């Protein structure tokens, strides 16, 4: 009696390898009649299909070595402050340029000054613009 297909069905049902599934010899006729996964589950409940325990030694876990690419460096507060201020000022400049209050050349000049930290804040930039242009 070839029960290879039944064993494959049991494999899929329980998510195991075929070596762990054992059919009880005296119940082979019942197993042969099983068609669905639910039938296989019922046979397991009744004791016609047995499942072997996993054998083998405990796997040794190796200590993980951190690679150079996975090291996260904390960004300095000074740089964070610079990035926040620069983005704020550049956004303000782009708004002024869209409104037509400053020309493209003035905008480029001010962007260079922003990059060189010529302005302490948005208010300082506004004050410079009031006096300059």
KAKAKA-V248546 format. One record per backbone hydrogen bond with DSSP energy under -0.5 kcal/mol. NH is the residue of the N-H (numbers start at 1). CO is the residue of the C=O. If there is no record, write none. Layout:
nh=NH co=CO
nh=NH co=CO
//
This chain:
nh=3 co=1
nh=7 co=3
nh=8 co=4
nh=9 co=5
nh=10 co=6
nh=11 co=7
nh=12 co=8
nh=13 co=9
nh=14 co=10
nh=15 co=11
nh=16 co=11
nh=20 co=17
nh=21 co=18
nh=22 co=50
nh=24 co=48
nh=27 co=24
nh=28 co=25
nh=31 co=27
nh=32 co=28
nh=33 co=29
nh=34 co=30
nh=34 co=31
nh=40 co=36
nh=41 co=37
nh=42 co=38
nh=43 co=39
nh=44 co=40
nh=45 co=41
nh=46 co=42
nh=47 co=43
nh=48 co=43
nh=49 co=43
nh=50 co=22
nh=52 co=20
nh=62 co=60
nh=66 co=64
nh=70 co=67
nh=71 co=68
nh=73 co=71
nh=80 co=76
nh=81 co=77
nh=82 co=78
nh=83 co=79
nh=84 co=80
nh=85 co=81
nh=86 co=82
nh=87 co=83
nh=88 co=84
nh=89 co=85
nh=90 co=86
nh=91 co=87
nh=92 co=88
nh=93 co=89
nh=94 co=90
nh=95 co=91
nh=96 co=92
nh=97 co=93
nh=98 co=94
nh=99 co=95
nh=100 co=96
nh=101 co=96
nh=102 co=96
nh=107 co=103
nh=108 co=104
nh=109 co=105
nh=110 co=106
nh=111 co=107
nh=112 co=108
nh=113 co=109
nh=114 co=110
nh=115 co=111
nh=116 co=112
nh=117 co=114
nh=118 co=113
nh=125 co=121
nh=126 co=122
nh=127 co=123
nh=128 co=124
nh=129 co=125
nh=130 co=126
nh=131 co=127
nh=132 co=128
nh=133 co=129
//
